[in-house]
């Protein structure tokens, strides 16, 4: 869930920086305004990471997914979000 929270925070920051209303942003992102409102308030039910990534690209951001080996000292890898 942390990944979704980080993506939603970034989407909200971009919307605010561009001075878009939720209605304008929802139209641009291709999602209903109530769903956008829920996402920005931390309610992620019904919205996938893939859709959030699509939202970021619609907001003019490049999204790069990098898969790399976990350190040998760890049995499992981790998922993180890095904004550049």
N, C-alpha and C positions, 0 to 999 in steps of 0.2 A: 504494500500500500504506500510505502514511502516514495516509490518511484512516481506513482500517480500524483501524490501531493506535490512533489517537486515540479513535475510537468505542469500541473494546474497553476502553481504559483507563477511560473514563468509566463504562461499564457495570460494570466491576469495582469502581470507587469507590462507586457507588450500592449495589451488592450488599453490599459491606463495611459501608457506613454503616447499611444496614437490617438488618445482622446476619443475613443469610440464608445458609443452607448452599447449596452448589452444587445439591443435589437440589431444595431449595425454589425456588431461583432458576430452575433449568431448567424446572420445572413452570410457574412463573409466566410465563416467557418462551416457552413452547411449543416448546422444543428439547430434544433428549436431553442428559443430563448430560455424557456424554463430549464432545459437540460444544461445550458451554459451557466445559468445562475446557480444551479445545484453544484456543478463542477467547481465553480469559483468559491463556493462555500464549503468545499471539502466533502461533498456527497458524490461519490464516484460510481454509484450503482448504475449500470447500464451504459457506461462509457469505458471503452478499452484503452489500453496504452497506445494501441495502433491508431485509434481515432484521435487521441491527444497529440500524437506525433503528426498526424495529418493536419491538425489545427495549427501546429507550429509552422509547418511548411506553407500553409495558406496565409500565415502572418509574415511570410517572407524570411523564414529561418531555414537554414540547411540543418538536417539532422543526420548525424553519422553514428552508426552502431558499430562498435568495435568489440570483437570477441577475442579474448586472449587466454592463455593458460593461467590457471590459478597457481600461486606459489606451492611448491612441493610440500611445505609444512601444513597446508590446508587440505582437508578431505574434499571440501566443496568450494565452489567459486562463490562470487557475490555479484550483485547487480548494483550499479551506481549510476548517477546522472551527473554529468559534468557540463557546465555551460561555459562557452568561450566567448 
